[in-house]
Amino acid sequence: NMVNTIYNEKIEDTLLLYAKSLNLLLIDKWVKMPFWHFEFSKNEIKIIIDGDRAFDISIVINGNIFYLYQYDRTINKKNLTNTENIIYQMEVLRKFLE
């Protein structure tokens, strides 16, 4: 089943490795195929990364939700769930957090 191969351990490993490099603290995680969801925090900021065959990153600051695509529209072409796109969006997130 193709849907079940979209999210896998390599995706999770890549996501968690990048999160660690950004000093993000994992505060919640669940996977109910094909859906997956991670929440991280950094200082007073919450970062939510979730999806199924496609994913997005949202940032919660003082209760206000911002979507990473609002900061950089190029990620609209990089939203299918695969390691290449996880890396791409995490690099955009890195720039956003700097």
Secondary structure as UniProt FT lines:
FT   HELIX           2..6
FT   HELIX           9..21
FT   TURN            22..23
FT   STRAND          25..32
FT   TURN            33..34
FT   STRAND          35..42
FT   TURN            43..44
FT   STRAND          45..51
FT   STRAND          54..61
FT   TURN            62..63
FT   STRAND          64..67
FT   HELIX           68..71
FT   HELIX           73..77
FT   HELIX           83..97
//
